[in-house]
Amino acid sequence: MDNSLSAIDHLRTILDPLTVAFADLMRELAGSNDSHLWLGAVAACMAVQNQNACTDLSQQAGQPVLNSEDEALTVYYPLLEGWLEALKATPTVIGAPGHYTPLVLAGHRLYLY
């Protein structure tokens, strides 16, 4: 599982620019450089782009964000327990249902508000 800086930098070049900008904004607003938050925002954006209301983090956890021919540049979503813990630790941008935050976490489902 490679979530090194170079692998994430590579991912940034192949993701949709709006997805990258949103994920960057979430980290900036949270005052955090945590890749768990960035990848959560990416997952939520990609779900909406695929016409889904949310992303089910339990299905994404441990899976590659995008398939890459170069294993060294493949970025994987975090494992579920640690991912949920990290997301819950950023209440400025991720809240429970009914909270006015850019991202809403309901169980293991992450929504854009």
N, C-alpha and C positions, 0 to 999 in steps of 0.2 A: 504494500500500500504506500504509494508515494504522493505525499502532499507537500513536497519540498517547495521552496520558493520558486525554483525554476519551472517546476511542473505547473504550479498555479499561474505563473507569468505566461506560460505557453497557453493554458486554458483561457486566460484573459484575451489572447489574440484570436481565438476561434469562436468564442461566444458572441452572441448578439451584443452590440455596443450599449443598448439600453439596459440589458440585463447586468452588464458589468458596471454601468453607471449607478444603477439602483443598489446593487450589492455594496459598492464603494460608499454610497451615501449612507446606507444602514450602518456600516462600520464607523463612518465619520460621526454620525449622530449619536451613536452609542459610546464613542470615545474608546473604541476597542479595535485591536488588530487581529482579533480571533478569527481564524479561518472557519470555525464552526458557524459563526454568524454569517460570514460572507457566503459560504456554501448553502446555508439555509435560505438566504435571500435569492441566490441563484436558482435553487430548487423551486421556490415559490414562483419566481418569474417564468421559469421554463414550463411549469404546470399550466399557468394562465396562457402562455403562448400555444400550448397544446390543447387549449379549450377545456381545461379542467378548472374547477373552482378552487382547488387546493392541491397541495402535494402531501402524500402520505409518507411521512418520514420513515416509517417502519419498512416500507417497500424500497425506499431509496438507500437506506443505511447500508454501508459497506459496498455499494455498487459503484461502478465508474460513472462519473458525471457525463462524459462522452467517451465513446470508444475511440481509442487511438492505436495506430499500428505500432507506435513506439511505447512499449511498456514503461520505460523510464519517464515518459511524459504523461502518463495516465494519472488523473486525479480521481480519488475515490471519495464518496460521501463518508462522513464519520460514522462510527458505530452508534446505534440508537441511544443507548443510555447516556453516554458522554455528550452526544449531540443535544439531546433534550435538556440536560443539565446546563450546558453552555448557553443555549437559547434562553432558558428561564432566567439566566443571570444578567440579561440585558433588557430590563423592563422599560427603558426609554424608547425602545423600538419594537419590542415584542411583548404583547399583553395577552391576557385571557379574553375570551369572548365578552363583548360589552365594553372593553377598554378601547380608547381611541389611540391606537398605535399603528404604525405602518404595516406591521405584521401581527397576525393573531394566531396564537398557538392553542388549539383545542385538542387535548390528548396528544396524539402523535400526528395530527394534521396541522399543517401550516398554511395560512391564508394571507393573501394581500388584503388589506382593509379596503 
